[in-house]
Amino acid sequence: MDQGRILYLSPFKDRQRRATAQMAAFRNLFVAALADSIFVAYAHPAGKTEQFCREVLGWRKTVYTLESDSNANLISLGAKPVQQSEVALK
């Protein structure tokens, strides 16, 4: 982007117009596979986001989450807690 270029990757065909829950889950896994690490602000215990984190952690990728009692489930799975002040928004 700094050089005025961008690479656009998509696991979907151009004609795909509507997102489904299955497509969204696949998209998230696709992006996670390309990333060095993942940040998840919150995941409901036993929810789809927690399951996503379990899978990504199984790949030995780093998952970060906010340090909070609400994220104890993610931290117990192996997510690394960070303070909100450490999360930079750009």
Secondary structure, 3 states (H helix, E strand, C coil): CCCCCCCCCCCCCCCCCCCCHHHHHHHHHHHHHHCCEEECCCCCCCCHHHHHHHHHHHCCCEEEEECCHHHHHHHHHCCEEECHHHCCCC
